Amino acid sequence: MIPPGLIVSAPASGTGKTTVTLGLARAFARAGTVVQAFKSGPDYIDPAFHRAATGRPSVNLDSWAMGAGQIAALIAAEMPAELVIAEGSMGLHDGVAAPGESGTGSSADLAALTGWPVVVVIDASGQAQTAGAVALGLARFRDDIRVAGVILNRVASPRHEALLRAGIEAAGLTVLGALPRLAAIEMPERHLGLVQAEEQADLDRILEAAADLVAQHCDLDAIRAAALPCRLHAAGHLPLPPPAERIALARDAAFSFVYPHLIAGWRAGGATILPFSPLADEGPDPSAGACWLPGGYPELHAPRLAAAQGFKRALNRFAETKPVHGECGGYMAMGAGLVAKDGTRHAMAGLLGLETSFAKRKMHLGYRLADLQTPAPGLPPRARGHEFHYATILSQPDAPLARVTDATGALVPETGSAKAFSGGGRATGSFFHLIAEAS
């Protein structure tokens, strides 16, 4: 049975909803409640923080890339639990212009699909009663979602809180908490978002501080009472089949962006995951039937990757007879070279002719629909995914992996690459991260 749930959302990014989500999750979990966290949208960093807060895996639920049946199946797969807390992405109603499998990717779409009420986090900096107008607009913009109440964040003083509460109450909404600014729980960021959970040695202290803050300044009983059961019913959705029975998976600080539901689906399909660390100069296990290089931060570790001769030799040997696939950072590491921010070129594995550069950063962000032109391990013929990086393509000489369009149907130049080897192996890569099969 799926327990009652809530979605933590906001008017915009940067309001503190991740801190509130983590604080709520840890506060309820340490009080003995079995909390299941989810992430609305394609963010691949936040789920690791959720897991640290709750002790349970967190999974992405994405209405643009996933159908309602898959979303229901992913929710059901993480049960049993006693309370669901899902973290939204961007602003509550923010999504793409054209809907995908079951929506536009907005947190509001997930709220409408599941029936989970929304707790709105408002950054109160620089405003007072106007916060009530903002909250009311979020609540009334769509009539198929329910706003359970508001948590005010970065409140400056008791007088400021009184004015904020007056505005929220005048809008007919409930104040569920009012949090003062606390620098001790602000987490460091870099160009793709928060610094990853596994890189933060101080993470448990931050989570405890966030839980203390939420427990002291929020009405936890009222928040839990506002949760409602999920209206979706588990369907017989089948996960994507694994690329092989034994999968060599690059996993370290340079290669860590892989969706949890993808790995869970591979394991459910009977696959064994064999992790290895390119940064430790390790190559893929020769017993594996396929190798997968996830995204991450190769640009931050380019000198070490260039010096990892054992990794590069082993990867090339593997690719002679077996398939290797890379996503975004993994794709760049499979290429011929990577130019760092300072203009220095670092030699990569050379499986593909791809040359990329961070010397002139340009953000590439958005959903992707890919129609494969050549088979790739673990990818369906038609795939939905997401792209987010700052790399510029200098050269992409190999055959294209797919015809790739954005959410509006416009072609994008990041087609990916494919190359076959004489021993029967092949190398494929893409800048998009696979989320789901497209209908």
C-alpha distance (Angstrom), angle and dihedral (degrees) to the residues before:
residue distance angle dihedral
M1 . . .
I2 3.80 . .
P3 3.82 110.9 .
P4 3.82 126.4 -137.9
G5 3.78 115.7 -72.5
L6 3.79 146.6 -168.5
I7 3.80 135.4 -157.7
V8 3.80 118.1 -137.6
S9 3.80 108.1 -148.2
A10 3.80 140.6 151.9
P11 3.81 144.4 -161.8
A12 3.82 91.3 -96.6
S13 3.78 146.0 -11.6
G14 3.79 117.4 -73.7
T15 3.80 97.0 40.2
G16 3.81 95.2 115.3
K17 3.80 100.1 -101.1
T18 3.81 92.6 138.4
T19 3.80 90.6 54.6
V20 3.81 90.9 47.1
T21 3.81 91.8 47.1
L22 3.80 92.1 50.2
G23 3.79 92.2 44.1
L24 3.81 92.4 51.1
A25 3.79 93.0 44.5
R26 3.80 94.3 49.7
A27 3.83 93.7 41.7
F28 3.80 92.8 53.3
A29 3.81 93.2 40.4
R30 3.79 95.1 52.0
A31 3.81 89.0 48.9
G32 3.81 88.0 60.7
T33 3.82 101.6 -96.0
V34 3.81 116.6 135.1
V35 3.82 101.2 -127.9
Q36 3.79 124.5 -165.5
A37 3.79 115.5 -162.2
F38 3.79 127.8 -160.4
K39 3.79 133.9 -178.4
S40 3.79 121.5 -135.1
G41 3.78 110.7 -140.4
P42 3.80 135.3 8.6
D43 3.82 101.9 -54.0
Y44 3.82 108.5 135.1
I45 3.84 97.8 -172.4
D46 3.82 104.1 58.6
P47 3.85 97.3 60.0
A48 3.81 90.6 66.8
F49 3.82 89.5 56.0
H50 3.81 89.8 48.9
R51 3.78 90.0 52.8
A52 3.80 91.1 51.1
A53 3.81 90.3 51.0
T54 3.80 97.7 46.9
G55 3.79 105.7 23.6
R56 3.82 89.2 -125.4
P57 3.82 131.9 98.4
S58 3.81 115.6 -95.3
V59 3.80 121.4 -146.8
N60 3.82 134.6 -156.6
L61 3.82 117.6 -115.8
D62 3.80 110.1 -164.4
S63 3.81 121.9 178.9
W64 3.82 94.7 -166.6
A65 3.79 95.2 52.7
M66 3.82 100.2 29.1
G67 3.77 133.4 56.9
A68 3.79 121.1 -131.0
G69 3.80 90.0 -103.3
Q70 3.78 93.1 56.7
I71 3.81 91.9 46.0
A72 3.81 89.8 51.2
A73 3.79 91.5 48.1
L74 3.81 93.0 49.6
I75 3.80 91.4 50.0
A76 3.80 92.4 48.5
A77 3.80 92.3 47.0
E78 3.81 91.3 62.9
M79 3.78 94.9 54.8
P80 3.00 147.8 143.6
A81 3.79 100.4 68.4
E82 3.81 136.7 130.0
L83 3.81 101.8 -135.6
V84 3.80 133.7 20.0
I85 3.81 120.5 -148.5
A86 3.80 114.9 -176.7
E87 3.80 120.9 -171.0
G88 3.78 116.9 -141.1
S89 3.78 127.6 -140.6
M90 3.81 127.8 -124.5
G91 3.82 111.2 -29.7
L92 3.80 121.5 -12.7
H93 3.80 95.5 -105.2
D94 3.81 98.2 32.2
G95 3.79 115.8 123.0
V96 3.77 140.3 123.9
A97 3.81 123.0 -66.7
A98 3.82 97.2 -114.2
P99 3.82 119.7 50.5
G100 3.78 120.9 -123.1
E101 3.80 130.0 -164.3
S102 3.82 97.7 -26.7
G103 3.80 106.3 -11.6
T104 3.79 147.1 -25.6
G105 3.80 96.4 -69.7
S106 3.81 93.8 -101.1
S107 3.78 123.7 140.9
A108 3.81 87.4 -123.6
D109 3.80 89.3 60.6
L110 3.80 90.1 54.2
A111 3.81 90.0 48.1
A112 3.80 90.3 51.7
L113 3.82 92.9 47.4
T114 3.79 96.1 47.1
G115 3.79 102.1 30.4
W116 3.80 90.3 -131.1
P117 3.84 110.8 150.0
V118 3.79 119.2 -121.7
V119 3.79 126.2 -117.9
V120 3.80 106.0 -157.4
V121 3.80 118.5 -146.5
I122 3.81 111.7 -155.1
D123 3.78 123.0 -167.3
A124 3.81 98.8 -136.6
S125 3.81 94.8 -166.2
G126 3.79 110.5 130.3
Q127 3.80 97.9 4.6
A128 3.78 141.3 75.6
Q129 3.85 126.3 176.5
T130 3.81 89.6 6.5
A131 3.79 86.5 76.8
G132 3.80 86.1 73.9
A133 3.80 91.5 57.1
V134 3.80 90.8 49.2
A135 3.80 92.6 50.0
L136 3.79 92.3 45.9
G137 3.79 91.4 51.6
L138 3.80 91.3 51.7
A139 3.79 90.9 49.0
R140 3.82 96.3 48.3
F141 3.79 100.7 38.6
R142 3.82 89.9 89.5
D143 3.78 127.5 23.1
D144 3.81 95.2 -154.6
I145 3.81 95.9 70.2
R146 3.79 132.6 62.7
V147 3.81 126.5 -141.0
A148 3.81 108.2 -148.4
G149 3.79 95.1 -168.5
V150 3.77 147.9 -62.2
I151 3.78 135.0 -81.9
L152 3.79 110.6 -158.3
N153 3.79 113.8 -145.6
R154 3.82 132.8 -162.1
V155 3.79 94.0 18.4
A156 3.81 110.2 -178.1
S157 3.84 103.9 -155.2
P158 3.82 144.6 -18.2
R159 3.82 89.4 -90.5
H160 3.80 90.3 51.9
E161 3.81 90.1 49.6
A162 3.83 91.7 51.0
L163 3.82 91.7 53.5
L164 3.79 91.7 46.5
R165 3.78 92.5 49.6
A166 3.80 90.4 49.8
G167 3.81 90.5 55.2
I168 3.80 94.5 46.7
E169 3.80 92.9 46.6
A170 3.83 91.3 47.6
A171 3.82 86.7 56.9
G172 3.80 89.1 56.0
L173 3.82 94.0 -112.8
T174 3.79 132.5 125.0
V175 3.79 125.7 -112.9
L176 3.81 106.4 -138.1
G177 3.78 95.8 178.6
A178 3.80 146.7 -14.6
L179 3.79 116.9 -144.9
P180 3.80 125.2 -164.5
R181 3.78 118.4 -140.9
L182 3.80 110.4 -89.5
A183 3.80 117.5 -175.8
A184 3.79 91.5 -165.6
I185 3.81 91.5 75.0
E186 3.79 99.3 44.2
M187 3.79 109.6 115.1
P188 3.81 125.5 -144.3
E189 3.80 119.2 -105.9
R190 3.79 138.0 -158.9
H191 3.80 134.8 -173.1
L192 3.82 97.1 -67.6
G193 3.82 95.8 42.1
L194 3.79 133.9 -86.6
V195 3.77 118.9 9.8
Q196 3.80 103.2 -99.1
A197 3.78 120.1 -88.6
E198 3.80 94.8 -119.5
E199 3.82 90.4 54.5
Q200 3.80 94.1 57.4
A201 3.78 111.0 86.1
D202 3.81 89.5 -177.5
L203 3.80 94.9 53.0
D204 3.80 98.8 111.6
R205 3.79 91.6 52.5
I206 3.82 89.4 49.8
L207 3.81 91.3 50.0
E208 3.79 91.7 49.4
A209 3.80 91.0 48.7
A210 3.81 90.3 50.0
A211 3.80 90.6 49.5
D212 3.82 91.2 49.0
L213 3.80 90.7 50.2
V214 3.80 93.7 49.0
A215 3.80 93.9 43.6
Q216 3.81 91.3 51.1
H217 3.80 98.8 44.3
C218 3.83 105.6 28.7
D219 3.79 132.4 68.1
L220 3.80 98.4 -119.7
D221 3.80 93.2 -179.5
A222 3.81 91.8 54.6
I223 3.81 91.7 45.6
R224 3.79 92.6 52.4
A225 3.80 91.8 44.8
A226 3.82 89.5 54.2
A227 3.81 92.6 60.8
L228 3.81 116.9 106.4
P229 3.81 133.1 -161.7
C230 3.79 119.6 -94.0
R231 3.80 112.9 -99.4
L232 3.83 92.6 -153.5
H233 3.77 117.6 95.0
A234 3.79 121.1 -145.4
A235 3.78 112.3 -98.1
G236 3.77 131.3 -162.3
H237 3.79 94.1 -100.6
L238 3.79 115.1 164.0
P239 3.81 117.7 -143.1
L240 3.79 120.8 -129.6
P241 3.81 110.7 -78.9
P242 3.80 115.3 -106.8
P243 3.81 118.2 -103.2
A244 3.82 90.3 -121.8
E245 3.79 141.8 -9.7
R246 3.81 88.8 -103.8
I247 3.80 117.2 34.4
A248 3.81 124.3 -167.3
L249 3.82 104.3 -146.5
A250 3.80 122.3 -168.4
R251 3.78 106.6 -134.3
D252 3.79 126.5 173.1
A253 3.82 140.1 92.4
A254 3.82 90.8 -59.4
F255 3.82 96.3 46.7
S256 3.78 114.2 38.1
F257 3.81 109.6 113.9
V258 3.77 106.2 106.8
Y259 3.78 126.0 128.8
P260 3.83 112.5 -109.1
H261 3.80 92.8 -137.5
L262 3.80 90.3 57.7
I263 3.81 93.2 56.1
A264 3.82 90.9 42.7
G265 3.81 89.4 51.8
W266 3.78 91.8 51.3
R267 3.78 90.8 51.0
A268 3.81 90.7 46.7
G269 3.80 86.8 53.8
G270 3.80 89.8 57.8
A271 3.81 99.0 -99.2
T272 3.80 124.9 146.3
I273 3.81 115.9 -139.8
L274 3.81 115.8 -140.7
P275 3.83 109.4 -167.9
F276 3.78 122.0 -156.4
S277 3.80 134.6 174.3
P278 3.81 120.2 -129.4
L279 3.82 88.7 -172.3
A280 3.81 87.8 60.1
D281 3.83 87.7 50.9
E282 3.80 91.9 -109.1
G283 3.79 123.6 147.9
P284 3.80 130.6 -151.0
D285 3.79 117.2 -73.5
P286 3.83 106.6 -95.6
S287 3.81 89.7 -138.2
A288 3.82 91.4 64.0
G289 3.78 119.9 102.7
A290 3.81 94.6 -147.9
C291 3.79 138.8 13.2
W292 3.81 125.6 -140.0
L293 3.80 124.2 -166.1
P294 3.82 109.8 -165.3
G295 3.77 126.6 -155.0
G296 3.76 123.4 -91.5
Y297 3.77 137.1 117.6
P298 3.82 109.9 -39.6
E299 3.81 88.2 150.4
L300 3.82 90.3 64.3
H301 3.81 91.7 50.6
A302 3.80 101.3 33.0
P303 3.86 96.3 124.7
R304 3.82 91.8 52.4
L305 3.80 92.4 46.1
A306 3.79 90.8 48.7
A307 3.81 89.7 51.5
A308 3.83 93.9 46.6
Q309 3.80 95.0 98.7
G310 3.79 93.6 160.8
F311 3.80 91.4 55.6
K312 3.80 92.9 47.3
R313 3.82 94.4 47.8
A314 3.82 92.5 46.9
L315 3.81 92.3 47.7
N316 3.80 91.7 51.0
R317 3.82 91.7 48.3
F318 3.79 90.1 49.7
A319 3.82 92.9 49.7
E320 3.80 92.8 54.2
T321 3.80 90.9 74.7
K322 3.82 107.0 10.9
P323 3.82 137.9 46.5
V324 3.80 122.4 -92.0
H325 3.81 121.8 -171.4
G326 3.79 129.2 -174.4
E327 3.79 131.6 -167.8
C328 3.81 121.0 -151.7
G329 3.82 103.0 -54.7
G330 3.79 89.8 24.2
Y331 3.80 89.5 50.4
M332 3.80 90.5 52.1
A333 3.81 91.0 49.5
M334 3.81 89.7 53.4
G335 3.81 90.0 55.0
A336 3.80 130.8 90.2
G337 3.79 97.9 -102.2
L338 3.78 146.9 -7.6
V339 3.80 123.2 -150.3
A340 3.80 111.6 -146.9
K341 3.79 126.5 -141.3
D342 3.81 91.0 -92.3
G343 3.82 91.7 55.6
T344 3.81 96.6 -104.3
R345 3.81 114.5 138.9
H346 3.80 116.4 -138.3
A347 3.80 121.6 -163.9
M348 3.80 112.4 -121.7
A349 3.83 129.5 -165.6
G350 3.81 95.6 -67.9
L351 3.81 98.1 -140.8
L352 3.79 87.3 128.5
G353 3.79 132.6 27.9
L354 3.81 93.2 -121.5
E355 3.80 116.9 137.3
T356 3.81 118.2 -169.7
S357 3.78 134.9 179.5
F358 3.79 139.1 -158.0
A359 3.81 93.1 -176.2
K360 3.80 90.0 99.2
R361 3.78 105.8 30.0
K362 3.78 119.9 -149.6
M363 3.79 122.8 173.2
H364 3.80 117.7 -123.4
L365 3.80 110.0 -170.6
G366 3.77 135.7 160.2
Y367 3.77 150.6 71.2
R368 3.78 119.0 -56.6
L369 3.80 133.8 -155.0
A370 3.80 111.3 -159.8
D371 3.81 127.9 -167.0
L372 3.80 105.2 -165.4
Q373 3.80 118.2 -130.6
T374 3.79 92.9 -171.5
P375 3.83 130.7 23.4
A376 3.79 118.6 -92.5
P377 3.82 127.5 -171.7
G378 3.79 112.1 -94.5
L379 3.81 95.6 0.1
P380 3.81 122.2 114.6
P381 3.83 118.5 -134.5
R382 3.80 88.9 -103.0
A383 3.78 116.7 31.9
R384 3.78 139.2 179.8
G385 3.77 118.6 -148.5
H386 3.78 146.8 140.9
E387 3.81 134.2 -107.7
F388 3.80 125.9 -154.6
H389 3.79 122.3 158.9
Y390 3.79 143.9 114.2
A391 3.81 99.0 -134.9
T392 3.79 124.1 122.5
I393 3.80 119.5 -145.1
L394 3.80 111.0 -125.8
S395 3.80 95.3 173.6
Q396 3.82 133.0 1.0
P397 3.83 101.9 174.6
D398 3.80 102.4 158.4
A399 3.80 125.7 90.4
P400 3.82 112.6 -74.5
L401 3.78 116.3 -100.1
A402 3.80 95.4 -150.2
R403 3.75 148.9 -10.0
V404 3.81 100.7 -103.0
T405 3.80 128.1 -164.2
D406 3.77 133.4 176.0
A407 3.81 126.1 -122.8
T408 3.81 91.5 -79.3
G409 3.80 93.2 52.3
A410 3.81 95.1 -105.8
L411 3.80 116.6 142.2
V412 3.80 116.9 -111.4
P413 3.82 124.4 -155.2
E414 3.80 94.0 -131.8
T415 3.81 93.9 92.8
G416 3.78 95.7 152.7
S417 3.80 123.3 -130.1
A418 3.80 139.6 -98.5
K419 3.78 131.3 -166.7
A420 3.82 131.3 174.4
F421 3.79 124.8 -147.9
S422 3.78 129.6 -146.6
G423 3.79 93.8 -115.5
G424 3.80 92.0 60.6
G425 3.79 98.3 -96.4
R426 3.78 126.3 118.0
A427 3.78 140.2 -162.3
T428 3.80 121.9 -141.1
G429 3.76 132.4 171.8
S430 3.78 143.1 169.3
F431 3.77 139.9 -174.5
F432 3.82 90.8 -131.7
H433 3.80 122.8 84.6
L434 3.80 112.4 -132.0
I435 3.81 114.1 -118.0
A436 3.80 106.7 161.2
E437 3.77 147.3 -24.6
A438 3.80 113.8 -85.4
S439 3.78 119.3 -125.0
